[in-house]
Amino acid sequence: MTPTAQTAPVQKSFWRALALSLTIAVLNFGLWAWLNRPTPIADWNGQVGGFAFSAFQRYQDPTKDIYPSEAELAGDIRLMAQYTRRIRTYASLESPQIPRLARLYDMKVMAGAWLDRRADHNDRELEALVTLSRKYDNIERAIVGNESVLRGDVSVDQLIGYLDRARAQLDIPVSTAEPFFVWERNPELARHVDFITVHLLPYWERIPRKDAIGFTLGQYQQLKRLFPDKPVVIGEIGWPSNGDRKEYARPTLANEAQFLREWFNLAARENIDYYVMEAFDQPWKEANEGRAGAYWGVLNANRQPKFAFTGSVVEDTTWPWKAAAASLLALLPMFWFARHFMRFRTAGLWFFLVLIQLGGTLLVWSATLPYDFYLSPLDWTMLTLLLPAQFAIILVLLINGFEFTEVIWRPRWIRHFGLLTPQPGDPQPFVSIHLACYNEPPEMVILTLDSLAALDYENFEVLVIDNNTRNPEVWKPLEAYCEKHGPRFRFFHLEPWPGFKAGALNYGLTVTDPRAEVIAVVDADYEVRKDWLRALTGYFRDPKVAVVQCPQAHRDWEHNAFRRMCNWEYDGFFRIGMHHRNERNAIIQHGTMTMVRKATLVDTGSWSEWTICEDAELGLRLMHAGYDLVYVDEAIGKGLTPADFKAYKSQRYRWAFGAMQIMKARWDWMVSGDSPLSRGQKFHFLTGWFSWFADALHLVFTLMAIAWTVGMVGWPQYFALPLQLFLVPIIGFFVCKAVFGIVLYRVRVPCSWKDTIMASIASMGLSHAIARGIFQGLWQKKGEFIRTAKSRRLGVKPSPFTAVREEGLMLVALAACIVGMVHSVGFNYVEGKLWIAILAAQSIPYVSALIGAWVAHRSGDAAG
C-alpha cells in the first residue's frame, strides 16, 4: 500500500471525528438557545405606579444592623426616579433621610411605621412617622403596620388603637397594609382607615403565572365590593424571578417580566393604584421568607435592570457565553474520543459524544450558579461540597458510559481469546497446580482434588498447601487423600505460617517441581473441567503472555435463592467488565482458575504478602513488567458462592481493602509519565478504584445528607433546601447508572429479568461493606485475610440481620429523615420533593443489604 493510500483512511477518520464533534457542539449551543428562546410579552412604555422600597444593598441586613449610607440611598432613589414618581417605605426610624432625598427628585412617599411585638418600639415608630410627615410635604400617605396582624405581632384591636392615634395626629390619609383575607375576615378594621391597602401576591397563593393577573384583579374587585366607600390601594404586587416553586407558581425571570408588564397595562386601563413589590432584590429576606424572598426586585441587588419593559424577554441573558463555554469545554474531549474510537458503531459514537457534551454542560452550569443566585454562607457551604461531588458524578457517569458504549456498540472484541484445540504432538508445558486452603471442609476440597485428578493432561502436579488449620480432623483427611493418589499429589501442612494465602502460595513455589513452567492456582471449592490445562496452556507459547485467566464461575446455585443472586452478580463483572478491560490488556487477575508463567512470577517478586489481594497486585505488576494477560471467557471451573451474606460482605470488604493497599503502593505507576503501563491500563485501574470510591463517597454524602436534613427539620432558620440545580444532576446520575447496569445485564448476561433485579440488589447491598473497606484500606497499612466461608455448620441460625446492623441503622436514620422532611416541608416545593427522592435513593443500598441478608437466611445456608 502506498503512503497516500495509508493516509487516506487516517484523514477521513480525522475529518469525520471533527465533523461529529462540531455537530454535537453546535447542537448543544442550539439546545441552550431553544431553552432560552425569547418570550414575547406586551410592551410597557409608561411609568410604574410606584415601588415598594427596601433600601438594603447586596450584603446589608437590618437583622444584623447593617444599613445603607445616605449616598447609597440617594443612588437608589435616583435610579427609581427613572421609572416612577412614587415610593413606599416600611419604617420611619431606619433611614429617615428617604423623604428628604425623594423630594430632590420630585417623588411622593407613602411612608410606613413598622409595628412588631415591642410596644415601646411601636410608640417610637409612630412618633417618627408623625414627625417626618409634618416635616416633608412629599409624604402623601401613611401606612401604620405592615402585615402586623398576619404575623400575629399585634391584635386587630391593638392595631386599631395605633391607627386611631395616627389619624388623630396626621393630616394625610392613613391606612395599614394586610393581605386580602385579613381585610375580608376583619371588616371592622376598614372603619379605622382612610383607604384600604392590600398586598396581592399570587405567587404566595400558589397561583400559576398564566392565571395570576385574573386572580389578582378578582381579589382587588372583591375588596372594592366589600368596602365601596374606601379607596383601595395595592401596597404590594409582583412576582419573584427566582427561588422555590410554590406548587404551580414558578418563580422565573420571564414570569416576573410577563406578570408585571401585563399588570402595568391592566392597571393603566383600570386606573388601579399600586406599588410594585419591589424596586431592588433583597438577599437578606431569604432567611425569613425562603429563597424566593430575595428575588422580587425589578432591579437586582447590584442595581441593574433584570428585564426590559419593551421587547421580548430572555430567561438567562448570559446563556450565549455559557453555551459557548460548554461547547468549547467538551469539544476537544469529544474529538479525541471520536478519533480514537472511530471503530465503534455510529450510534455508540453519538451516544458517548453526547454524554461528554452533557458533562461539559453540567460543569459550566454548576460553575456559573453563583452568578444566578444570591448565595448565603450555608449555600456557599453546600456549593463547596456539591461542586466536587458533581464533578465526581460526571466522571463516574462517563466511566460507566464508556463501558456501556464499548459493550453495546462495538463491532467485535479486538482482543478475544477462546479455548485452544491442541494438535497431536504439541508440547505440554509442565504445570504445577497450587491449592491453598485454610480450615476448609475436607469433603469440599476432596471434590476439587477429584476433578484435578481427572484432568486430560499429562505433565502436571498438585500441591495442597494447608496453612494454619489447627484441627487435625480437618486437614488429616486431605493429607491421606493426597497420599492415596501418589507422588503427583503432595500435601503440606504449615503451622504457624505468615502471609495468609500469599504466604502459602510462596511456600508452594519453594517446593514446586523444577520442571514446572506454569503455576496454576485454584480455590479449594472448585470443580474443574478435564480440559482446563489442555485447552489453555498453548497460550504460553507466546513469550509475552504471563497470565491466562478464566472467569470466576459457580455451581450448585440454581435452587438456592441467595446463591443464585450472588452467582449472577459475579457473572455480570466477568461477562461485561472483564471484556471491557481485556480490550486494553488490563484485566483483574483473580486468584482462582488462573495460570501464571513461573519464570515471570518468580522474577517479578512472587506473591506479595503485604496485601490481602495478592492476585490483583500480581496482575498489575506483570502488566507493569510489559507482559500480556489473556482472558478466556469460558466457565472451565466452577466453585461455590459465599455461604451467607456475612461471608459475601466479608469477601467484598477484603477486595476493597486490598485495592486500597495496591493503590497506595503502586500510585506512582498510575501517575508517572515514565511508567511502562499503557494509558488504557492506567485508565482501567484508576477508574476501577474510582468506582469503588463512589461507594465510599455515597456513605460520606449519606451521612452529610442525614446531618443536613436534621438541620432543616430542627433548625429551618439556619438550614435551607439545596438548590434545585444541584439536586437534578444527582437524581439524573442515579437514574443513568441504574439504566446502564440493567441494559448491560440484559445484553450480556443470560439471565431472566428477576435474576437481573436480584443481582442488582446483591450488588447494591455490598455498597456499605465496600465503603468500609475503602476507608480502612486508606487508613491502615495491613489487613487481615479473612477466608470467605463457602459453607457453615451452625446448630442454630443467627438473626438474619446480624451481618447488616450498620446498614440497618443507616436505613432507620434515612427513613426518619424522610418522615421528618414530609412532616416539616411536605411536597409543596420541587426542591423538597427532590431532596426526599435523594434520601430515598441513598437508602437503596441499605434496603438491598437487608434484603440480601433476609434472602440468605431464608435460603437455609446458615444452618447448612
C-alpha positions in Angstrom: 0.0 0.0 0.0 1.3 3.4 -0.9 1.8 6.2 1.7 -1.0 8.1 0.1 -3.3 5.1 0.4 -2.3 4.7 4.0 -3.0 8.3 5.0 -6.4 8.5 3.2 -8.3 6.5 5.9 -6.5 8.5 8.6 -7.5 11.8 7.0 -11.1 10.5 6.6 -11.1 9.5 10.3 -9.8 12.9 11.3 -12.5 14.8 9.4 -15.3 12.5 10.5 -14.3 12.9 14.1 -14.1 16.7 13.7 -17.5 16.8 12.0 -19.2 14.7 14.7 -17.7 16.8 17.5 -18.6 20.1 15.9 -22.1 18.9 15.1 -22.7 18.0 18.7 -21.2 21.2 19.9 -23.4 23.2 17.6 -26.5 21.2 18.7 -25.6 21.9 22.3 -25.5 25.6 21.5 -28.8 25.2 19.8 -30.3 23.5 22.8 -29.2 26.4 25.0 -30.8 28.8 22.5 -34.1 26.8 22.5 -34.3 26.6 26.3 -33.6 30.4 26.4 -35.8 31.4 23.5 -37.3 34.9 23.9 -40.7 35.2 25.4 -43.0 37.7 23.6 -44.7 40.0 26.1 -46.8 43.1 25.8 -44.7 46.2 25.9 -44.9 48.9 28.6 -43.9 52.4 27.7 -45.2 54.4 30.7 -44.2 54.9 34.3 -44.6 52.4 37.1 -47.4 53.3 39.5 -45.0 53.1 42.5 -42.2 51.0 44.1 -42.1 49.4 47.5 -38.6 50.4 48.6 -36.3 48.3 50.8 -33.0 50.2 50.6 -30.6 47.4 51.6 -27.6 46.7 49.3 -26.3 43.3 48.3 -24.6 42.4 51.6 -26.6 44.6 54.0 -29.1 43.2 56.5 -31.3 45.0 59.0 -31.4 41.9 61.2 -27.6 42.4 61.7 -27.8 46.2 62.0 -26.1 46.8 58.6 -27.8 49.7 57.0 -27.3 51.7 53.8 -25.4 55.1 53.8 -27.0 58.3 52.7 -25.1 58.1 49.4 -26.4 54.6 48.7 -30.0 55.8 49.5 -29.6 58.8 47.1 -28.3 56.5 44.4 -31.3 54.2 44.8 -33.8 57.0 44.7 -32.1 58.4 41.6 -32.5 55.1 39.9 -36.1 54.7 40.9 -36.9 58.2 39.6 -36.2 56.8 36.1 -39.2 54.5 36.5 -41.7 56.1 38.8 -42.6 59.2 40.9 -43.9 57.3 43.9 -42.2 55.1 46.5 -43.4 53.3 49.6 -41.3 52.8 52.8 -41.9 50.4 55.6 -40.3 52.1 58.7 -39.6 55.6 59.9 -36.9 55.0 62.4 -34.4 53.5 59.9 -33.2 55.6 57.0 -35.3 58.7 57.9 -33.4 60.6 55.1 -35.6 58.9 52.4 -38.4 61.5 52.2 -35.8 64.4 52.0 -33.8 62.6 49.3 -37.0 61.7 47.4 -38.1 65.3 47.4 -35.0 66.2 45.5 -36.3 64.1 42.6 -39.9 65.3 42.9 -41.0 61.9 44.3 -44.0 61.2 46.5 -43.7 58.9 49.5 -46.2 56.6 51.2 -44.4 56.4 54.5 -44.6 53.5 56.9 -44.4 52.8 60.6 -43.1 49.3 61.4 -45.1 47.6 64.2 -44.0 44.4 66.0 -44.4 42.9 69.4 -42.4 45.7 71.2 -44.8 48.3 72.5 -42.0 50.9 73.1 -40.6 50.4 69.7 -44.1 50.8 68.1 -44.6 54.1 70.0 -41.2 55.4 68.7 -42.1 54.3 65.1 -45.4 56.1 65.3 -43.7 59.3 66.7 -41.1 59.2 63.9 -43.8 58.7 61.2 -45.7 61.8 62.6 -42.5 63.9 62.7 -41.5 63.0 59.2 -45.0 63.6 57.8 -45.2 67.0 59.3 -41.7 67.9 58.1 -41.8 66.7 54.4 -44.8 67.6 52.3 -44.0 64.9 49.7 -45.2 62.3 52.2 -48.7 61.9 50.8 -50.0 58.9 52.7 -49.1 56.9 55.9 -49.1 53.2 56.5 -49.2 52.1 60.1 -48.1 48.5 60.3 -47.2 46.1 57.6 -48.8 42.6 57.8 -48.7 43.0 61.6 -52.0 41.1 62.1 -50.8 38.4 59.6 -47.6 37.8 61.6 -49.5 37.9 64.9 -47.4 40.8 66.2 -50.4 42.8 67.2 -54.1 42.0 67.5 -56.8 43.7 65.4 -57.8 45.8 68.5 -54.2 46.9 69.2 -53.8 47.8 65.5 -57.0 49.9 65.6 -55.6 51.8 68.6 -52.4 52.6 66.7 -54.4 53.7 63.6 -56.6 55.9 65.6 -53.6 57.6 67.2 -52.0 58.2 63.8 -55.2 59.6 62.2 -55.6 62.0 65.2 -52.1 63.4 64.6 -51.8 63.4 60.8 -53.4 65.5 58.1 -52.8 62.9 55.4 -54.7 59.6 54.7 -53.8 56.7 57.0 -54.1 53.0 56.4 -52.5 49.7 57.3 -51.2 47.0 54.9 -52.5 43.4 55.1 -53.3 40.6 52.6 -56.8 40.1 51.2 -58.0 37.6 53.7 -57.2 39.8 56.8 -59.4 42.6 55.4 -62.1 40.1 54.5 -62.2 38.5 57.9 -61.8 41.8 59.9 -64.2 44.3 58.2 -64.1 46.4 61.4 -60.5 47.3 60.5 -61.8 49.3 57.5 -63.7 51.7 59.7 -60.4 53.0 61.2 -58.5 53.7 57.9 -58.9 56.2 55.2 -58.2 53.8 52.5 -57.6 50.0 52.1 -54.0 48.9 51.5 -53.8 45.3 50.3 -51.0 43.0 49.3 -51.8 40.9 46.3 -49.0 38.4 45.6 -50.4 35.5 43.7 -47.1 33.6 43.9 -47.7 33.0 47.6 -51.2 31.8 46.8 -49.6 29.1 44.6 -51.4 30.5 41.5 -49.9 29.7 38.1 -48.5 32.7 36.4 -50.9 32.5 33.5 -53.8 32.8 35.9 -52.2 35.4 38.2 -53.4 38.6 36.6 -57.0 37.4 36.7 -56.7 36.2 40.3 -55.2 39.5 41.4 -57.8 41.6 39.6 -60.6 39.4 41.1 -59.3 40.0 44.7 -59.0 43.7 44.0 -62.5 43.9 42.7 -63.9 41.9 45.6 -62.3 44.3 48.1 -63.9 47.2 46.2 -67.3 45.5 46.6 -66.7 44.7 50.3 -65.7 48.3 51.1 -67.3 50.5 48.4 -66.7 53.7 50.3 -63.0 53.2 50.7 -60.3 53.7 48.0 -58.3 50.5 47.5 -54.5 50.8 47.1 -52.4 47.7 46.2 -49.4 48.1 48.5 -47.5 45.2 47.1 -47.9 43.4 43.8 -45.3 41.4 42.0 -43.7 38.1 41.1 -40.3 36.7 42.1 -37.7 35.9 39.4 -36.1 33.0 41.3 -36.5 30.7 44.2 -38.6 27.7 45.1 -41.7 26.7 43.1 -45.0 27.1 45.1 -46.8 24.2 43.5 -48.0 25.7 40.2 -46.3 29.1 40.8 -42.9 29.1 39.2 -40.5 32.0 40.0 -38.6 32.8 36.8 -37.4 36.0 35.2 -39.7 35.5 32.3 -42.7 35.0 34.6 -41.8 38.1 36.6 -41.4 40.2 33.4 -44.6 38.9 31.9 -46.7 39.3 35.1 -45.5 42.9 35.7 -45.8 44.1 32.1 -49.3 42.7 31.8 -50.2 44.2 35.2 -48.8 47.7 34.2 -51.0 47.7 31.1 -54.1 46.4 33.0 -53.6 48.9 35.9 -53.4 51.8 33.4 -56.6 50.8 31.7 -58.5 50.2 35.0 -56.9 53.2 36.8 -55.6 51.0 39.7 -53.4 52.5 42.4 -50.4 50.1 43.1 -46.9 49.8 44.3 -44.7 47.1 42.8 -43.1 44.6 45.2 -40.3 45.7 44.9 -37.7 48.0 43.5 -34.5 46.1 44.3 -33.8 42.4 45.1 -33.2 42.0 48.8 -31.0 38.9 49.5 -31.3 39.3 53.3 -35.0 38.4 53.1 -34.2 34.8 52.1 -33.6 33.9 55.8 -37.2 34.7 56.7 -39.2 34.3 53.5 -37.4 31.4 51.8 -35.3 31.5 48.7 -37.9 33.5 46.7 -37.8 36.3 49.2 -34.5 37.5 47.7 -35.8 37.9 44.1 -38.8 40.3 44.0 -37.0 43.3 42.6 -37.4 44.9 39.2 -33.7 45.6 39.6 -31.2 43.1 41.0 -29.2 43.6 44.2 -26.4 45.1 42.1 -28.9 47.8 40.9 -29.1 46.5 37.3 -32.4 46.0 35.5 -33.4 42.3 35.4 -35.5 42.8 32.3 -36.6 45.4 29.8 -40.1 46.9 29.7 -40.3 46.5 25.9 -39.4 43.7 23.6 -39.0 40.0 24.2 -37.7 38.7 27.4 -34.9 36.1 27.7 -34.8 34.0 30.9 -31.0 33.9 31.0 -29.4 36.8 29.1 -25.9 35.3 29.7 -26.8 32.0 28.0 -24.7 32.6 24.8 -21.4 32.7 26.6 -22.4 29.8 28.9 -23.4 27.7 25.9 -20.2 28.6 24.1 -18.1 27.7 27.2 -19.9 24.3 27.5 -19.4 23.5 23.8 -15.7 24.6 23.8 -15.1 22.7 27.1 -16.4 19.4 25.6 -15.1 19.9 22.0 -11.5 18.6 22.5 -12.5 15.6 24.6 -15.2 14.7 22.0 -12.8 15.0 19.1 -10.2 12.9 21.0 -12.7 10.2 21.7 -14.1 10.1 18.2 -10.6 9.9 16.7 -9.5 7.0 19.0 -12.8 5.0 18.9 -13.9 5.5 15.3 -14.3 1.7 15.2 -17.5 2.0 17.4 -20.8 1.9 15.6 -22.1 5.4 14.7 -24.9 5.2 17.3 -22.3 4.5 20.0 -20.1 7.4 18.9 -23.1 9.7 19.0 -24.2 8.4 22.4 -20.8 8.9 24.1 -20.1 12.2 22.5 -23.4 13.5 23.7 -22.5 12.2 27.2 -19.3 14.1 27.1 -21.1 17.3 26.0 -23.7 16.8 28.8 -20.8 16.5 31.3 -19.3 19.8 30.0 -22.7 21.5 30.1 -23.3 20.4 33.7 -19.8 21.7 34.8 -20.5 25.1 33.2 -24.0 25.2 34.6 -22.8 24.4 38.1 -19.7 26.7 38.0 -21.9 29.7 36.9 -24.5 29.1 39.6 -23.2 31.9 41.9 -23.9 34.4 39.1 -27.6 33.5 39.1 -28.3 33.3 42.8 -27.6 35.3 46.0 -25.8 32.6 47.9 -25.9 32.6 51.7 -22.9 31.2 53.7 -24.8 28.0 54.0 -25.4 28.0 50.3 -21.7 28.5 49.7 -21.0 25.6 52.1 -23.4 23.4 50.1 -21.8 24.7 46.8 -18.3 23.9 48.1 -19.4 20.3 49.0 -21.6 19.6 46.0 -19.4 21.0 43.2 -16.7 18.4 43.8 -19.4 15.8 44.1 -20.9 16.8 40.8 -17.5 16.6 39.2 -17.1 13.1 40.6 -20.6 12.2 39.4 -19.8 13.3 35.9 -16.6 11.3 35.9 -18.4 8.2 37.2 -21.1 8.7 34.6 -18.5 9.0 31.8 -16.6 5.9 33.0 -19.8 3.9 33.1 -20.9 5.4 29.8 -17.7 4.3 28.2 -18.1 0.7 29.3 -21.8 0.9 28.2 -20.8 2.2 24.8 -18.0 -0.3 24.2 -20.0 -3.3 25.2 -23.2 -2.3 23.3 -21.8 -0.7 20.2 -18.5 -2.5 19.4 -18.4 -4.3 16.1 -16.3 -7.0 17.7 -13.9 -7.6 20.6 -10.4 -6.7 19.4 -8.7 -9.0 22.0 -10.8 -12.1 22.0 -9.5 -15.4 23.3 -11.1 -18.8 23.3 -10.3 -22.4 24.1 -7.4 -23.8 22.1 -7.6 -27.2 20.3 -4.1 -28.7 20.7 -2.8 -30.7 17.8 -1.1 -34.2 18.2 2.5 -33.7 19.0 2.1 -30.2 20.5 4.3 -29.8 23.6 2.7 -29.8 27.0 4.4 -27.4 29.5 4.7 -28.8 33.0 2.0 -27.2 35.2 2.2 -27.1 39.0 -1.3 -26.6 40.4 -1.3 -24.9 43.8 -4.3 -25.2 46.0 -4.0 -23.2 49.2 -6.6 -23.9 51.9 -7.3 -22.9 55.5 -9.9 -24.7 57.7 -11.9 -25.9 54.7 -14.4 -28.8 54.9 -12.4 -31.8 53.7 -15.2 -33.2 51.6 -15.3 -30.0 49.6 -11.6 -30.0 49.0 -11.6 -33.6 48.1 -14.2 -32.9 45.4 -11.8 -30.3 43.9 -8.9 -32.8 44.1 -11.0 -35.4 42.3 -11.7 -33.0 39.4 -7.9 -32.3 39.2 -7.1 -36.0 39.2 -9.4 -36.4 36.2 -7.6 -33.7 34.1 -7.0 -34.7 30.5 -3.3 -33.7 30.7 0.0 -35.5 31.2 2.5 -33.0 32.7 1.2 -31.6 36.0 1.4 -31.9 39.7 -0.9 -30.8 42.5 0.4 -29.1 45.7 -2.2 -28.9 48.5 -0.9 -26.3 51.0 -2.8 -26.1 54.2 -1.7 -23.2 56.3 -2.7 -22.7 60.0 -5.6 -25.2 60.2 -5.4 -26.2 63.8 -7.9 -29.1 63.9 -6.2 -32.3 62.6 -9.6 -33.7 61.8 -9.9 -31.1 59.1 -6.5 -31.4 57.4 -5.6 -35.0 58.1 -8.2 -36.4 55.6 -6.6 -34.2 52.9 -3.2 -35.5 53.7 -4.4 -39.1 53.4 -6.2 -38.4 50.2 -3.1 -37.0 48.6 -1.0 -39.9 49.7 -3.6 -42.3 48.1 -3.2 -40.5 44.7 0.6 -41.0 44.6 3.5 -38.6 44.0 1.6 -36.3 41.6 -0.4 -35.1 44.6 1.6 -33.6 47.5 0.3 -32.3 50.8 1.9 -29.7 53.1 0.6 -28.6 56.4 2.1 -25.3 57.6 1.6 -24.1 61.2 2.2 -21.4 62.2 2.8 -19.7 58.8 2.7 -16.0 58.0 1.4 -14.2 54.9 -2.1 -15.6 54.6 -2.9 -17.1 51.2 0.1 -15.4 49.6 2.4 -16.9 52.2 1.1 -20.4 51.5 1.5 -19.9 47.7 5.0 -18.6 48.1 5.9 -21.7 50.1 4.4 -23.7 47.3 6.9 -22.1 44.9 9.8 -23.3 47.0 8.6 -27.0 46.7 7.4 -26.9 43.1 8.8 -29.4 40.7 11.8 -27.8 38.9 10.3 -28.9 35.6 7.3 -26.5 36.1 6.9 -23.8 33.5 3.4 -22.7 34.6 1.9 -22.2 38.0 -1.9 -22.8 38.1 -3.9 -21.6 41.1 -7.3 -23.0 42.0 -9.5 -22.4 45.1 -10.4 -25.2 47.4 -14.1 -25.3 46.4 -13.6 -25.5 42.6 -14.6 -28.4 40.4 -12.6 -28.0 37.2 -13.2 -29.4 33.7 -10.9 -32.0 32.5 -9.8 -29.9 29.5 -8.7 -26.9 31.7 -4.9 -27.3 31.1 -5.1 -28.9 27.7 -7.2 -26.0 26.2 -5.3 -23.1 27.6 -1.6 -23.8 28.1 -1.0 -23.3 24.4 -1.2 -19.5 25.0 2.1 -19.7 26.8 3.9 -20.4 23.6 3.8 -16.6 23.2 6.7 -15.4 25.4 4.8 -12.1 26.1 1.9 -13.9 27.8 2.3 -14.2 31.5 -1.2 -15.0 32.7 -4.1 -17.0 31.3 -7.3 -16.3 33.3 -10.7 -17.9 33.3 -13.8 -16.3 34.9 -14.8 -17.0 38.5 -17.8 -19.2 38.0 -20.1 -21.1 40.3 -22.1 -24.3 40.7 -25.0 -25.6 42.9 -26.8 -22.2 42.9 -29.8 -22.9 40.7 -32.1 -23.9 43.5 -30.9 -21.6 46.2 -32.2 -18.0 46.1 -29.2 -16.4 47.8 -26.5 -18.3 45.9 -28.4 -17.6 42.7 -28.4 -13.9 43.2 -24.7 -14.0 44.1 -23.9 -16.1 41.0 -25.5 -13.6 38.7 -23.9 -10.6 40.5 -20.4 -12.1 40.0 -21.3 -13.1 36.4 -22.0 -9.5 35.4 -18.4 -8.5 36.0 -16.9 -11.4 34.1 -19.3 -11.0 31.2 -19.1 -7.2 31.0 -16.2 -5.6 33.0 -13.5 -8.2 32.2 -14.2 -8.0 28.5 -14.1 -4.2 28.6 -10.8 -4.3 30.5 -9.4 -7.1 28.3 -9.6 -4.8 25.3 -6.6 -2.8 26.7 -4.8 -5.7 28.4 -6.0 -4.5 31.8 -7.9 -7.4 33.3 -8.1 -8.0 37.1 -6.2 -11.2 37.9 -8.2 -13.1 40.5 -6.8 -15.9 42.5 -8.6 -18.9 41.1 -8.7 -20.6 37.7 -5.6 -18.7 36.8 -2.3 -19.8 35.2 0.9 -17.8 35.6 4.2 -18.3 33.8 6.5 -19.4 36.6 9.6 -17.5 35.5 7.8 -14.2 35.3 6.1 -14.8 38.7 9.4 -15.5 40.4 11.4 -12.9 38.6 8.9 -10.1 39.5 8.8 -10.9 43.2 6.5 -13.9 43.6 3.2 -13.4 45.5 3.0 -10.1 47.5 2.4 -10.8 51.2 1.9 -7.1 52.1 -1.5 -7.0 50.5 -4.6 -9.2 51.1 -5.3 -9.0 47.3 -2.1 -10.7 46.2 -3.7 -11.9 42.9 -4.8 -8.5 41.7 -1.4 -7.0 42.7 0.4 -9.7 40.7 -1.6 -9.0 37.6 -0.8 -5.2 37.8 2.9 -6.0 38.4 3.1 -8.2 35.4 1.5 -5.6 33.2 4.0 -3.1 34.6 6.7 -5.5 33.6 5.4 -5.4 30.0 3.6 -8.8 29.8 0.2 -9.7 28.3 -2.6 -11.2 30.3 -5.1 -13.3 28.4 -8.8 -13.6 29.4 -10.7 -16.6 28.2 -14.4 -16.2 29.0 -15.2 -19.9 29.4 -16.5 -21.3 32.7 -14.0 -24.1 32.7 -14.1 -24.4 36.5 -16.9 -23.8 39.0 -16.8 -23.1 42.7 -19.3 -22.2 45.4 -20.7 -18.8 46.2 -20.3 -17.4 49.7 -22.4 -19.2 52.2 -24.3 -16.3 53.6 -24.4 -12.5 53.5 -21.8 -12.1 56.1 -19.3 -14.1 54.0 -20.4 -12.2 50.9 -19.8 -8.9 52.6 -16.5 -10.0 54.1 -15.1 -11.0 50.7 -16.0 -7.7 49.1 -14.6 -5.8 52.0 -11.4 -7.7 51.6 -11.2 -6.8 47.9 -11.9 -3.1 48.6 -9.3 -3.0 51.4 -6.7 -4.8 49.3 -7.4 -2.5 46.3 -6.5 0.5 48.5 -3.3 -1.2 49.6 -2.4 -1.7 46.0 -3.4 1.8 45.1 -1.2 3.4 47.8 1.8 1.2 47.0 1.5 1.5 43.2 0.2 5.0 42.8 3.4 6.2 41.1 2.8 3.6 38.4 -0.5 5.3 37.7 0.6 8.9 37.5 4.2 8.7 36.4 4.8 9.6 32.8 7.7 7.1 32.7 5.5 4.2 33.8 5.5 1.3 31.3 1.8 0.9 31.9 -0.3 1.9 28.9 -2.9 4.7 29.1 -5.6 2.0 28.8 -4.2 0.1 31.7 -3.9 3.2 33.9 -7.4 4.2 32.9 -8.9 0.8 33.9 -7.1 0.6 37.3 -7.8 4.2 38.2 -11.4 4.1 37.2 -11.9 0.7 38.8 -10.7 2.2 42.1 -12.8 5.3 41.3 -16.0 3.3 41.0 -15.4 1.8 44.5 -14.6 5.3 45.7 -18.1 6.2 44.6 -19.4 3.7 47.3 -17.2 5.5 49.9 -18.5 8.9 48.7 -22.0 7.5 48.9 -21.5 6.8 52.6 -20.0 10.2 53.2 -22.8 12.1 51.4 -25.4 10.0 53.1 -24.1 11.0 56.5 -23.9 14.6 55.3 -27.5 14.4 53.9 -28.7 13.0 57.3 -27.0 15.8 59.2 -28.3 18.5 56.8 -31.8 17.0 57.0 -31.7 17.1 60.8 -30.6 20.8 60.5 -33.5 21.6 58.1 -36.1 19.9 60.3 -34.7 21.1 63.6 -33.4 24.5 62.7 -35.0 25.6 59.5 -34.0 29.2 60.1 -30.4 28.2 59.6 -30.6 25.3 57.1 -32.3 25.6 53.7 -33.1 23.1 51.0 -30.2 22.8 48.5 -30.8 24.5 45.1 -32.8 22.5 42.5 -29.9 22.9 40.0 -27.7 20.8 42.3 -30.3 18.2 43.0 -31.4 17.4 39.5 -28.0 16.1 38.3 -27.7 13.8 41.4 -31.1 12.3 40.6 -30.1 12.0 37.0 -26.9 10.2 38.0 -28.9 7.6 40.0 -31.2 7.0 37.0 -28.5 6.8 34.4 -26.3 4.4 36.5 -29.3 2.1 37.0 -30.3 2.2 33.3 -26.7 1.5 32.2 -26.4 -1.5 34.6 -29.8 -3.0 33.7 -29.3 -2.6 29.9 -25.8 -4.2 30.0 -27.1 -7.1 32.0 -29.9 -7.7 29.6 -27.5 -7.6 26.7 -24.5 -9.6 28.1 -25.7 -11.8 30.9 -28.0 -14.8 30.1 -30.4 -14.5 33.0 -34.0 -13.6 33.5 -35.4 -10.2 34.5 -35.9 -11.5 38.0 -32.3 -12.6 38.2 -31.2 -9.2 36.8 -33.1 -7.4 39.6 -31.8 -9.8 42.3 -28.3 -9.4 41.1 -28.7 -5.7 41.2 -29.9 -5.9 44.8 -26.9 -8.1 45.7 -24.5 -5.6 44.2 -26.1 -2.6 45.8 -26.2 -4.4 49.2 -22.4 -4.5 49.2 -22.0 -0.7 49.0 -21.6 -0.2 52.7 -19.0 -3.1 53.0 -17.0 -1.6 50.1 -17.1 1.8 51.7 -15.7 0.5 55.0 -13.1 -1.4 53.1 -12.1 1.7 51.2 -11.7 3.9 54.3 -10.0 1.3 56.4 -7.7 0.4 53.5 -6.7 4.1 53.2 -6.1 4.5 56.9 -4.5 1.1 57.7 -1.3 -0.4 56.2 -2.0 -4.0 57.0 -5.2 -6.0 56.8 -6.3 -9.5 57.8 -7.1 -12.0 55.1 -10.4 -13.5 56.2 -11.4 -16.7 54.4 -14.7 -16.5 52.5 -16.9 -19.1 54.0 -18.5 -21.3 51.3 -20.5 -23.4 53.8 -21.3 -23.2 57.5 -22.1 -25.7 60.2 -24.2 -24.0 62.9 -26.6 -25.6 65.2 -28.9 -22.5 65.4 -29.4 -19.9 62.8 -28.3 -16.4 63.8 -30.6 -13.5 63.3 -30.9 -12.7 59.6 -29.8 -9.1 60.2 -26.8 -9.8 62.4 -24.5 -9.2 59.5 -26.2 -5.9 58.5 -26.5 -4.0 61.8 -24.8 -0.9 60.4 -26.8 -0.9 57.2 -30.0 -1.2 59.3 -29.1 1.8 61.5 -28.3 3.8 58.3 -31.7 2.8 56.9 -33.5 3.8 60.1 -31.8 7.2 60.1 -32.7 7.8 56.4 -36.3 6.8 57.0 -36.5 9.1 59.9 -35.1 11.9 57.7 -37.7 11.2 55.0 -40.5 11.3 57.6 -39.2 14.5 59.1 -39.0 16.1 55.6 -42.5 15.1 54.7 -43.8 16.4 58.1 -41.9 19.7 58.0 -41.5 20.6 54.3 -44.0 18.3 52.6 -44.4 18.1 48.9 -45.0 21.8 48.2 -41.5 22.5 46.8 -39.8 20.9 43.9 -36.6 21.1 46.0 -38.3 19.3 48.8 -39.5 16.5 46.6 -36.1 16.1 45.0 -34.4 16.0 48.4 -36.8 13.3 49.6 -36.1 11.4 46.4 -32.4 11.7 47.0 -32.8 10.4 50.6 -34.9 7.5 49.2 -32.2 6.8 46.6 -29.5 6.9 49.2 -31.4 4.3 51.2 -31.5 1.8 48.4 -28.1 0.1 49.2 -29.2 -0.3 52.8 -32.5 -1.7 51.9 -30.7 -4.0 49.4 -28.4 -5.2 52.2 -31.3 -6.1 54.4 -33.0 -7.9 51.5 -29.8 -9.8 50.8 -29.4 -10.9 54.4 -33.0 -12.0 54.6 -32.8 -14.0 51.4 -29.6 -15.7 52.7 -31.4 -16.5 55.9 -34.4 -17.9 54.2 -32.2 -19.9 51.8 -31.1 -22.1 54.7 -27.3 -21.8 54.1 -26.6 -20.6 57.6 -27.7 -24.0 59.0 -26.2 -25.9 56.2 
